Amino acid sequence: MQKTFIIIFIISFSLFISCKDKSAAKPRVLVKKAEDDTKDLELEILKDTLYPVYNLTGKTTAIVLTMFDTDSVSRSKFEKIYSKINDADSLESDFYKHPASPNRKFEYYDTLGIVQLIKSKKLEKEIKKIIAPKYYVYGTKGFAEMTVDEVVCRIDDCRENFIGLTIKNFDTAKNGKPLFCSTKPIKLNYGKNYFATQRKIQKIDDSIVYRYSDLDSVKTKVFANIGPAYFIYNDDFLWGRNVKQSKCLFPGRRIIIQKKDNSFKTIYVQALDLFGMACD
């Protein structure tokens, strides 16, 4: 599925245009320098795999591993396991065609919200063989070391399929809403005043008008940084509990670096499609 790719393209293209406009009048050698001045920081941040974390429902928080956003050559190890078990146990076929079949090889895990989750014991067993022993989960205010509790997945024709690694008892009073995770600690600085940078990024986002821009009114929020690298989310955290109260259809997580020429570069972006663009 390519739905998340559409969101990524929109955001990345807007930031690319900003960078291009600001550097167009500069000599070629200066443009080259501007492109390289944050490369080391980018590599340092991305040397460890990052995943988004969401409150998927009122009772389920999970690390999300989105599938089918890449071609068959570069499919992730998680996707390969899912595809193998799906083929053997007909997970998707039974989910769509025979939801009440007593012979199905999955169970319904959490189906009351907009994100409906199922659980395959075989999928859980295989995925747990390759996941990290612990994850560092970063929230809006702080972080905690967490272990995976259960493995679930979402199957959806209109929205992206994903594997969810559930976590329990993330201290939201101390650490805020969960956003990102990594297998190694990241030294995030939780600053107190990102208003100026946040305003610049929001201006870039607002400059791009696309088909669904009037449906999602959630603004950009910067919550932490590592030097000129800013960690960002677009989420009102309401959709998992009651979608009717939420104004967020594409909850996202991003990392953007501000370069020395004040242009911005997106180095990481993930988002969920709650709208169902593929069926629109």
N, C-alpha and C positions, 0 to 999 in steps of 0.2 A: 504494500500500500504506500501511496505517495502523499498522503494528506499532511503529515508533519513536515515533509519536504517543502510543501507550498508555504507554510508558515515561516520556515527557516529562510526560504528564498526571499520572501517579502522583507523580513527584518534585515537580513544580510545585505540585500540590494540597497535598502535605504541607507545603511551605514557606508556602503561602498560609494554611493553617490556623494555623500557628505565628504568622504576622504578625497574623492576625485576632484570635487569643486574647489576644495581648499588648497590643493596642491597643483592645480592645472597651470598656474602662472609661474611656477618655480622651475629652476634649471633641473635637468634630469638627474644630476648627481645629488641634489638635495632631496628629491623624491626618493631616490634609492636609500639615502640615509634615514629618512623618516620611516620607511618600511621596515628597516632593520633595528631601529633603536629600542624596541621592546621584545625582540625575538627571544632573548634569553629568558625573560620573565614568562613569556607565553609557553615556552618549552618546559619551564619549571612547573607551571601550573598544570599543564596537560600531560605531564609524564605519568601521572596516575589517572586511571579511568574514573571519570565522574559520572554519576547518575542522578537524575531528578528524584525527589521524594515528594509524595503527595498524600494528603488526607483524602483518600478515594471515596470514603463514605464516613458516616458518623462514627463507625466503630473500626474502620480498617485504614491503617496508615502503612504505606508500602514504598519500597524502592522500586522504581518502574524501569523495566527493560523493554523498550519498544522494539517490535519486530517488523520485518518486511519494509524497511525504509531504505534498504540498500539492494544492489543487484546480487544475483546468485553467487558470484565469485567471492564477494566479501561479506557473506552472511556471518553473523556472530556465532560463537559457540553455543550460546543460549538458543538461538533460533534453530540451529541444526538439531539440537535435542528435541525442541518442541515439534519440529516438522517430522522427525522420526516417530515420535510417540503419537502425534496426530494421525499419521498415515496408518499406524498399527492399530490404534484404538478408535479411530473414526470420531475424534472429539468434536470436530466442527460439524460433521454430518449429523451426528446425534443431537448436537446442540440446536441446529437449525430445523431439522426434520422430525426428530423424535424426542422432544423435550421431556416427555413423561415415560419414556421407555425404561422398564426395570432392568434392562441389560446394559444400559449405558455405563461407560467406564470413567465417569466423573461424578462429582457431587456439586450441588449448588452451594456456594460459600457465602456470598453476600449479594443479594439481588434487589434490594429495596431502593437503591439510589440510581442516578443516571449512569454510573459505572457499575455494571453487573459482573460479578466475579464467580468463577467456578474453580474447582480443585480436582486435579488428577493426582492420585497417590503415586503413580508411576513417574509422572513428570516431576513431582516434588522430590522423589528419591534420586533421580538422575541430576537434577539441577543442584541439589545440596552437595553433590560430589565435587562440584567445580566452583562454588561460591567461596568468597573470603570467609575466614573464621570470625571476623568482626568488621564492621563498617563504622566510619566516623560520619555521623549525621549532623548536618549544620542547619540550625534554625535561624529565625530572624534576630535572635538575641545571643545565641551561644550554641555549643555543640556537645555531643555525648557519644561515647563508644556504645554501639549496639550490635546485637547478634540477630540473625534472621530467625523468625519464629516458624512461619509456614510459607509455602510456595503456592501462589494462585495464578490465574490468568484471566484475561478478558478476551472473548471472541465476539467480534462485531463486524458486520458487513459494511457499515457506514463509517465507522471510526477505526482508529488503529488498534490492532491486536497487541497485547503486551503480556509479559510475565511480571508478576508482582511478588517481591520478597517482603513479607509483612514484618513489621517491627512492633514491639509492645512496650508500653510504659515510657515513651519519650517524654521527658519532663518539659511540657510546654510552658509552665509557669516560670521555669528557669531559662529555658532555651528558645522559647517562642515557637512559631509555626515551623515545621520541618520543610526544608527546601532542596538541599543537595546532600550527596554522600560521596565518600571516597574510601579506598581501602588503606590509605596512609594519611596521617594528619596533615592538614593544610593550615598554615599560620595566618588565619583570617584576622583582620583588624575590624572590630565592630565600632565604627566611628559614630559620631553624634550629629554631624552636619554634612550631608551630601546634597543639599538643596541645589546648589549651582550646577553640579554635574548632572544630577537627576533632571533638571530643567532642560539642559542641552540635549540629553538623550531623548527625552519626551518630545522635544521639538522635531528631532529627526524622525521619530516614529510617526508623529502627526502629519509629517509632510507626504507620507505615502497613503494614498486612498485606494482601497481595493474593495472587492465585492462585499466582504463581511465586516468592514471597518465600523459600520454604524450599529452592529449588533453587540460589540464588546466595548464597554466604556471603562474598563479597568486600566488605570494608569501605571506607568513604570515606577518601580520603587527600588532604590539602591539601599542595601542593608549592610554591606561590608566591603572591604577592599584589601588588596595586597599592593601597596604602592599605587601605580596608575591603573591597576586592573580592578574593575568594579564588578561586584556580584549583585545580580539584579533578579527581580521576579515581577511577574504580572499575574496577580492572583488576589481574589477577595476572600478565599477560603470558605465560602458559603456554599458552593455548588455541591460539595460532598454531603452536606447535611440536608439542604433544601434548595434544589436548583431554581425554584421559583423566586427565591430571595436574592439570587446571585445575578450579577451583571457580567460575569466572566464566562466566556465560551471557549477560550483558548489559553488556559493557565500555562504560563511558561517560566523557564529559568534561563538566564543568560550570563555570560561573562564578557565584558567589553573592556578593552584597553584604550586609554587615552594616550596618544602619542605626543611627542615633543612639539609637533606642529599644531596640537590641539584637535587633530582629527581623531576619529574613533575607529576601532577595529573589533569586530565580533570574533571571538575565538571559541565560543561554546554557546550552543542554543538548543534547547529541547522544549517541546510543548505538547500538550494533549489537545485533541480535537473533541470537544464535547458537543459540537453542533452536528457533525456528520456530513462533512463536505462532499464525500464520495457519492452520497445519495441525494444531493441537492439538485 
